């Protein structure tokens, strides 16, 4: 543990060398505390919002039972993906300046505003014997803090119970037979059949094109009709 003396005459309103040194020494422990607070906040936010992602997934699965939806499993994962991106963004990108970290640490650890007051005095450039004592006390306290030991992680248990219910609903919707699966299988079979018919029509059209008999208007019209038929067959979505 390192503590520093900050001797000098009293001054107000300018960034003195001692204040700069204090903030430089206080910065690393505050940043470590800030990382722990980010993790704590992120887990709490995740526990409070997980039910929303699961509820969104359940709604997609319900919609997939009311009408046929291709690649339903992929669409069902979209709400959870959005939830995960939101949680990561909230945890990693939310501004958390050192002054806010100091205030949070004071409240969480019961430090009676020792860190935040000392940091504010340093930002103002206030000097004096009492101020320097407060700086040394705040720095000593910050260096004794072990974020993993002293700042516990919390979760919203009530919200997690709702998330558990939503997870059960998602599981049931995923494993119970879906009547729309038969519709999707029928569509897939129709698409496969039409694609095969299209290949046969294309083959017939190619045979007619390679014939050595003289070209006639009837033949050209037949080729055009075969090409149009093949196109329509290939574009058939398999709904019918």
C-alpha positions in Angstrom: 0.0 0.0 0.0 1.3 3.4 -0.9 0.4 6.8 0.5 1.7 10.1 -0.5 2.2 13.5 1.2 0.7 16.5 -0.5 2.5 19.4 1.2 2.2 23.0 0.1 0.4 26.3 0.6 -3.4 26.6 0.4 -4.8 27.4 -3.0 -8.2 27.3 -4.6 -9.4 27.2 -8.2 -6.4 25.7 -10.1 -5.1 22.2 -10.8 -2.1 22.0 -8.5 0.7 19.4 -8.8 -0.4 17.7 -5.6 -4.0 17.4 -6.7 -2.9 16.0 -10.0 -0.7 13.4 -8.2 -3.6 12.5 -5.9 -6.0 11.9 -8.8 -3.3 9.9 -10.7 -2.8 7.6 -7.6 -6.5 7.3 -6.9 -7.3 6.5 -10.5 -6.2 2.8 -10.7 -8.1 1.6 -7.5 -11.2 3.6 -8.6 -11.1 2.0 -12.1 -10.8 -1.4 -10.5 -13.9 -0.6 -8.4 -15.6 0.8 -11.4 -15.1 -2.5 -13.3 -16.7 -4.4 -10.5 -19.6 -2.0 -10.3 -20.1 -2.4 -14.1 -20.3 -6.2 -13.6 -22.6 -5.8 -10.7 -24.9 -3.5 -12.6 -24.8 -5.6 -15.7 -25.8 -8.8 -13.8 -28.6 -7.0 -12.0 -29.9 -5.5 -15.3 -29.7 -8.9 -16.9 -31.6 -10.6 -14.1 -34.3 -7.9 -14.3 -34.8 -8.1 -18.1 -34.2 -11.8 -18.9 -37.9 -12.5 -18.8 -38.4 -10.0 -21.6 -36.1 -11.9 -24.0 -37.7 -15.2 -23.1 -41.2 -13.8 -23.4 -40.3 -12.5 -26.9 -39.1 -16.0 -27.8 -42.3 -17.5 -26.5 -44.4 -15.1 -28.6 -42.5 -16.0 -31.7 -43.0 -19.7 -31.0 -46.8 -19.1 -30.4 -46.9 -17.2 -33.7 -45.3 -20.3 -35.3 -48.2 -22.4 -34.2 -50.8 -20.0 -35.6 -49.2 -19.7 -39.1 -46.4 -21.6 -40.8 -43.0 -19.7 -40.4 -39.9 -20.9 -42.2 -36.8 -21.3 -40.0 -38.9 -20.8 -36.8 -36.1 -21.8 -34.5 -33.8 -19.0 -35.9 -36.5 -16.4 -35.6 -37.3 -17.5 -32.0 -33.7 -16.8 -31.1 -33.9 -13.1 -32.2 -35.5 -11.7 -29.0 -32.8 -13.4 -26.9 -30.1 -12.1 -29.1 -31.5 -8.6 -28.9 -31.6 -9.0 -25.1 -28.0 -10.2 -24.9 -26.8 -7.3 -27.1 -28.7 -4.8 -24.9 -27.2 -6.2 -21.7 -23.7 -6.1 -23.1 -24.2 -2.6 -24.3 -25.6 -1.5 -21.0 -22.7 -3.1 -19.1 -19.8 -2.1 -21.3 -20.9 1.2 -22.9 -22.7 3.0 -20.1 -20.7 6.1 -18.9 -19.3 5.6 -15.4 -16.8 8.4 -14.6 -14.5 8.2 -11.6 -16.6 10.7 -9.7 -19.6 8.5 -10.0 -17.5 5.4 -9.0 -16.3 7.3 -5.9 -19.9 8.1 -4.9 -21.1 4.6 -5.6 -18.2 3.1 -3.6 -18.9 5.5 -0.7 -22.6 4.4 -0.6 -21.9 0.6 -1.2 -19.1 0.3 1.3 -20.4 2.8 3.9 -17.3 5.1 3.5 -19.3 8.3 4.5 -18.3 10.2 1.3 -14.6 9.9 2.0 -13.7 9.0 -1.6 -16.1 11.4 -3.4 -15.3 14.4 -1.2 -11.5 13.9 -1.6 -11.9 13.6 -5.3 -14.1 16.7 -5.5 -11.5 18.7 -3.5 -8.8 17.5 -5.8 -10.9 18.5 -8.9 -11.3 22.0 -7.4 -7.6 22.3 -6.7 -8.3 23.0 -3.0 -5.1 22.8 -0.8 -4.4 22.8 2.9 -3.3 20.5 5.7 -6.8 19.2 6.3 -7.4 18.6 2.6 -4.1 16.7 2.3 -5.0 14.5 5.3 -8.3 13.7 3.6 -6.5 12.9 0.3 -4.1 10.5 2.2 -7.0 8.9 4.0 -9.0 8.5 0.8 -6.1 7.0 -1.0 -5.3 4.6 1.8 -8.9 3.5 2.0 -9.2 3.0 -1.8 -6.0 0.9 -1.9 -7.3 -1.3 0.9 -10.5 -2.1 -1.0 -10.7 -5.5 -2.7 -13.5 -5.1 -5.3 -14.2 -8.9 -5.6 -14.3 -9.3 -1.9 -16.0 -6.2 -0.8 -18.5 -5.5 -3.6 -20.9 -8.4 -3.9 -22.9 -9.3 -7.0 -26.7 -9.2 -6.8 -29.7 -10.3 -8.8 -33.4 -9.5 -8.8 -34.8 -12.8 -7.6 -38.4 -11.8 -8.2 -37.6 -11.0 -11.9 -35.7 -14.3 -12.2 -38.8 -16.2 -11.1 -40.7 -14.6 -13.9 -37.8 -15.5 -16.2 -38.1 -19.1 -15.0 -41.8 -19.2 -15.9 -41.0 -17.8 -19.3 -38.3 -20.4 -19.8 -40.7 -23.2 -19.0 -43.2 -21.8 -21.5 -40.4 -21.6 -24.2 -39.4 -25.2 -23.4 -42.9 -26.5 -23.7 -43.5 -24.6 -27.0 -40.3 -26.0 -28.4 -40.9 -29.7 -27.5 -44.6 -30.1 -28.0 -45.7 -31.0 -31.6 -46.4 -28.0 -33.8 -49.4 -28.5 -36.2 -47.7 -26.1 -38.7 -44.8 -28.5 -39.2 -47.1 -30.6 -41.5 -47.9 -27.5 -43.5 -44.2 -26.6 -43.9 -43.4 -30.2 -44.9 -46.2 -30.1 -47.5 -44.8 -26.8 -48.9 -41.4 -28.3 -49.1 -42.7 -31.3 -51.0 -44.6 -29.1 -53.4 -41.4 -27.0 -54.0 -39.4 -30.1 -54.6 -41.9 -31.4 -57.1 -42.2 -28.1 -59.0 -38.4 -27.8 -59.2 -38.2 -31.3 -60.7 -41.0 -30.4 -63.2 -39.0 -27.3 -64.1 -35.9 -29.3 -64.7 -37.9 -31.7 -67.0 -39.4 -28.8 -68.9 -35.9 -27.2 -69.3 -34.6 -30.5 -70.6 -37.5 -30.8 -73.2 -36.9 -27.2 -74.3 -33.2 -27.9 -74.8 -34.0 -31.0 -76.9 -36.3 -28.9 -79.1 -33.7 -26.2 -79.5 -31.1 -28.8 -80.6 -33.3 -30.3 -83.3 -32.0 -29.9 -86.9 -35.4 -29.3 -88.4 -35.9 -25.8 -89.8 -37.0 -23.1 -87.3 -40.7 -22.3 -87.5 -42.9 -19.8 -85.7 -44.7 -22.6 -84.0 -41.5 -24.0 -82.7 -40.3 -20.7 -81.4 -43.6 -20.1 -79.7 -43.4 -23.6 -78.1 -39.9 -22.8 -76.8 -41.1 -19.5 -75.4 -44.0 -21.2 -73.6 -41.8 -23.9 -72.2 -39.4 -21.2 -70.9 -42.3 -19.4 -69.3 -43.6 -22.6 -67.7 -40.2 -23.5 -66.4 -39.8 -20.0 -64.9 -43.2 -20.2 -63.1 -42.4 -23.6 -61.8 -39.1 -22.4 -60.3 -40.8 -19.4 -58.7 -43.5 -21.6 -57.1 -43.2 -21.0 -53.3 -44.8 -24.3 -52.5 -47.9 -22.8 -50.9 -50.4 -24.7 -53.0 
